[in-house]
Amino acid sequence: MPMRLCSVAFHQVSHVLCTLSNTCVYVLLFFLLVLSGLSGRGHFSFYNSSRDLVLRQCTKQSATMFLLAGVVGCLLTLTAEARVGNCSKMPFPTETDQCLMYDVICKTDTYEARHYEAAKWVSTTESYWSMDIACMRAFMRLYKYISGENEMGQKIQMTTPVVVKMGEKKWFWQTKDFTVSFLLPREHLDDPPLPMDDRVFLSESPAQNVYVRSYGGWMNSLSDCHENEALMYDLKKNGASFKEDCHCGVGYNSPMKIVNRHNEVWVMIEGEPVCYSSEEMD
């Protein structure tokens, strides 16, 4: 019974510290301090620990086991919260070092279903009737932020993708909201510098499943509209459920790149992902 209670105590402490600090450093320090207090008999030897009878009966072997479990658990937590990885692992060419990684759930010859873990972004919203002009304004605003226009004066590495969340569908002459987001690199996930422009803000996206259609060339209002309509057509033909009221246009290349460009359209999956091949669809 004491051993079981000890196991529960260590598990709960490890989980709480991982959640609050968002890093394994504090958990490692905690366990190292505990292990440093182990006596030669293999039992804990806390000072003034007469009230900790349960912890005092934990063996050195079990403490080490819980240390490893806590470290693994925290690493898994960090991995789940922000999978920002090496762009060389992406299935298509990019121009940055760090990218938002994903897992392919299933795919067809026209689209695929992906799972993304939670991620952190720097974002801004621009309202205008034209997607192209709104995105250009928003992009430059965010580019100033990563170029040093932040409270720390830090230059931040450019990452991919750049995500544009499209506002509610309206007639082309009506004003719409476009939210453009840059992915924060690994080194700034825990403590990103605050923006100086009050139109720029830090944001987080939850873990999510999305349907994705990829295409080349340039992402603009015409190509985005065409590719989004094509994706929704295939999804409806497959009987897939998704959010129809909004979508995201996604870019992976700088404006200076001319060939081998990669763009995407994302729509949020509702329910279980559905992927059929063209033969099954027919």
N, C-alpha and C positions, 0 to 999 in steps of 0.2 A: 504493500500500500504506500509506504513512503516513497519508493522508487517511482511508482505511477504518478504520485502528486508532484514529484520533482520534474518528471517529464512534462507534465502539463504546465508547470510554472515556467520552465525554460521556453517552451513553445509559445506561450502567451507573451512573454517579454520580448522574444525575438520578433514576433509579428507586430507588436505595437511600435517598437523602435523603428522597424523598417518602414512602417506606414507613416510615422511622423517625420522622419528625417529624409526619406526618399533616397537614402544611401546606406550602404552596409558598413560604413566606417564606424558608426557609434556601436553597432552590434558587435563588431569585431573587438573593439576596445572593451566592451562589457565582458565578453566571454574571456578575453585574455586576462583581464583583472581577476575574474573568478578562478581561472586555472592557475594563476600565479599564487593564489591562496591555498592551493591544495597541499595537504600535509603528506609526509612520507608514508602514512598508513593508507593513502588513497582516499581520504575523506576531506570534505571541505573544512577549513579552519577559519571561520570568520571571527573577527574581533567583535565582542559584545553581541554574540549571535545566539544567546540562550533562547530567544524567541523563535529562532529559525531551525527548529528541530528537524523539520522535513528536509530542508536543503542540506543540512549537515550530514545526512545519511546518503547523499548521492555519491556514487563512486567516481573516480577519475575517468574511468572508461566511459561511463554514461555521459559525463560532462563533455568529453571530447566528441562523442557522437552527436550531442545536441548542438555543439559548436558548428560542426560540419553541416548539420541540417539547417541551422539558422543562416549560415552563409549561402548555401544553395538556394534557400527560400528567398533571401533578399536579392540575389542575383537574378532569379527568375522574375521577381517583382519589378526590378529595374528594366529587364529586357521587355517585359510586357508593357511597361509604361511608355517606352520610347524606343522603337526599333529604327534608329538612325544608323545606317551602316555604310559600307564602302560601295560606291557607285559601280565599281568594276564588276560587282556581282549581279548587276541588273541585266536583263535579257536584251536590252537595247542601249545604244551609246548615249552617254550624257557628257556634260562639260564641267561638272562639279565633282568634288571628292566625296561628299556625303549626300545620301539619298534616303528617302523614306522607304523602308523595306516592307514587303508584304508576302503573304502566302496565297497561292492560287488554290481556290476551293474546287473549281471545275471550269471548263471552258468549251467553247464551240469554235467553229471556223469564223465567227463574226464578233464574238465577245467572250469575256471571261468573268468569273465571279472571284473576287479577292477579299481577303481579310486583312485589315489594318489594325494595328494596336493603337492605343491612345497616343496622341502626339501634341507637341507644343509649337505655337506659331507666333509670328508678329503679323498683325493684320491692319487693314484700313478699309473703310467703306466709302465709295464714291457714288454719288447719285447723278445720273445723266441719261439722256435718251439713247445715246450711242455707246454700245459695249466697248468699242475700240478706243474711243476717246477717254471713257471712264477708266479703263484698265491702264492706259498710258499714264494718266494722272496718278492713279493709285500706285502703280509700279515705281514711279519716280519718288513718291513719298516714302515708300518702304526702302528704296535704294539709299536714300539719304540717311535713314535710320541705321542700316548696316555699314554705311560709310563713315559713321562716327557721330552723327547727330542724335546722340542719346546721352543720358545723364552721366555715364562713365566715360564718354568720349572714345569708346572702344570701336574698332573696326571688326565687323563680324563676317565670317566666311559665308559666301553665297552657297545655297544648297538647292536641291530640287526634290520634289516638283514645286512649281508655283501654281497655287490653286485659286481659281476664280469661282466663287459661289454666285450663281445667277439669281437675281431676285425674281419676284412673282412675274409670270408671263403677262405682258401687256402689249398693246399696239405699239408698233415700232417708234412712233413719235412721242410716246409717253415716257415720263421719267421713271427709271428703274434703279434699284440699288445693286451695286456690284461690290462684293467683298473680296479683296485680293489678299492672299496670305503667303508669307515666306516661311518655310520650315526652319526652326531654330536648330543650329548644329549641336552636336553632343556636348561640347564644352560650355554651352550656355543654357543647357536644359534646366539646371537647378537654380541658377541665379542670373537670369538675363537682365541686361541693363534696361532701365525704364526709358520709354520714349520721351522726347522733349516736345514733339508735336502732339497736341491733344487729340488729333484725328487718328493717331496711330495707337494701337493697343495690343497687349499680349493676350493670347487666347489659347484654348485647349480644345482638341477634338477627342471625343470618346472612341473606344474601340468600336469598329464598325465593319460591316460587310457591304461591298459595293459591286455593281455591275459596271464593267469597263469596256469601252470600245476605243481602239487605238487607230490613229490615222497620221499620215505624214503632212508635209507642207506647213502652212501657217495657220495658227489659231486666230480667227477673227469672228465677227458676228455671223457671217454667212456660213463659214465652215462649221462653226460650233452648232448652229441651228440645224444644219443638214445632218451632221453626225449624231446629234442627240435624237432627231426624229428617226434616223435609221436604227439606232439602238432600241428605242422604245417600240418600234415596229417589230423587231426580232423578239423582244421580250414578251410582247403581247401575243405574238404567234406561238410562243412557247408556253404561254399560260403562266408566266412569272409575275410575281407581285413585287411592286416597287413604288417608291414615292414619285408621283408624277408632277408635283407642284414646284419642284426645284431640281437643279442638277449642278454639277461643277464642270467647268472647263479647266483642263490641266495641261501645263506646258513644262517641257524639260530642257528647252534650249534658249540660248540668248538670242536677241534680235540680230546679232552679227552672223549667226550660222545660217548658211544658205541651203545646204543639201543634208540629207539624212536626218531630217527633223522628226521629232516624235511628240505627238499630242494625244490627249485622251479626253473622253467624256465619261463622267461618273454619275451614276444614279444610285440612291440608297436602296438596298435590298430590304424587303419586308417578308418575313417568314423564312422558309427554307430556300436556299439558292436552287435555281433550276437551269440546267444546261442540257440541251439536246443537240446532237449533230444535225447537219443539214439533211441527211438521209432519214433520221428519225422524225424530223419536223415534216418532211414530205410524206 
